[in-house]
């Protein structure tokens, strides 16, 4: 497995709430799909943050959810 996806549930204080879930992905596209699904697609009860690292442990990206596009003029 080339990529690791760590999913942290965020508590009310803004810090990780419980033991993270760790998923393994074969490529960047798979890691991206897991991160997006776990943060946005699975309708989580608490906010979640996904961190993707490569096989050497280097962080590639962190995803915390869709940006809010509502703009008041």
C-alpha positions in Angstrom: 0.0 0.0 0.0 1.4 3.3 -1.0 -0.8 5.8 0.8 -2.3 6.1 4.3 -5.5 8.0 5.1 -6.1 9.0 8.7 -9.6 10.2 9.7 -9.9 12.2 12.9 -13.3 13.0 14.5 -13.2 16.5 15.9 -14.8 17.2 19.2 -16.5 20.4 20.5 -13.2 21.8 21.7 -11.7 21.5 18.2 -9.3 18.7 19.0 -9.4 15.0 17.9 -12.1 13.2 19.9 -11.3 9.5 19.6 -8.9 7.0 18.2 -8.4 7.8 14.4 -9.4 5.5 11.7 -6.6 4.5 9.3 -7.2 3.3 5.8 -4.7 2.2 3.2 -4.9 3.3 -0.5 -3.1 2.0 -3.5 -2.8 5.4 -5.3 -3.5 9.1 -4.9 -7.0 8.8 -6.5 -8.0 6.1 -4.1 -6.7 8.1 -1.1 -8.6 11.2 -2.3 -11.8 9.2 -2.7 -11.5 7.8 0.8 -10.8 11.2 2.3 -13.7 12.9 0.5 -16.1 10.1 1.4 -15.2 9.9 5.1 -15.3 13.7 5.6 -18.3 14.7 3.3 -20.1 11.7 1.9 -20.8 9.6 4.9 -22.8 12.2 6.8 -20.7 12.2 10.0 -22.1 13.0 13.4 -19.1 15.1 14.2 -16.8 17.1 11.9 -13.9 15.0 10.5 -10.5 15.8 9.1 -8.6 13.5 6.7 -4.8 13.5 6.5 -3.2 11.6 3.6 0.5 10.5 3.8 2.7 8.7 1.3 4.7 5.5 2.1 7.6 7.5 3.6 5.2 9.2 6.0 5.3 12.6 4.3 2.0 14.5 4.4 0.5 15.1 1.0 -2.7 16.9 2.0 -5.3 17.5 4.7 -9.0 17.7 3.9 -11.5 19.2 6.3 -14.6 19.5 4.1 -16.1 21.6 1.3 -15.7 25.3 1.3 -18.7 27.4 2.1 -19.5 29.3 -1.1 -22.2 31.5 0.4 -21.1 35.1 -0.1 -23.1 38.1 1.0 -22.9 41.3 -1.1 
